[in-house]
């Protein structure tokens, strides 16, 4: 499974969903889905904007976690 660490990054920067949406130009719903880890897909442009905003790498936002099932 893929984990999204947007909520952690936002907490570290003391930002709200509306702040991220305003700063990046992303749709508020897109940011909300990533924040709640319910997004089914993410646009590369959205990742690019988030990386620029938080001055981080893609791996700081998304992380692969192996399933515990055999």
Protein Blocks (a to p, Z undefined) as FASTA:
>chain_A
ZZdfklmmmmmnopafklmmmmnopafklmmmmmnopafbdcfklmmmmmmmnopafklm
pccdddfbZZ
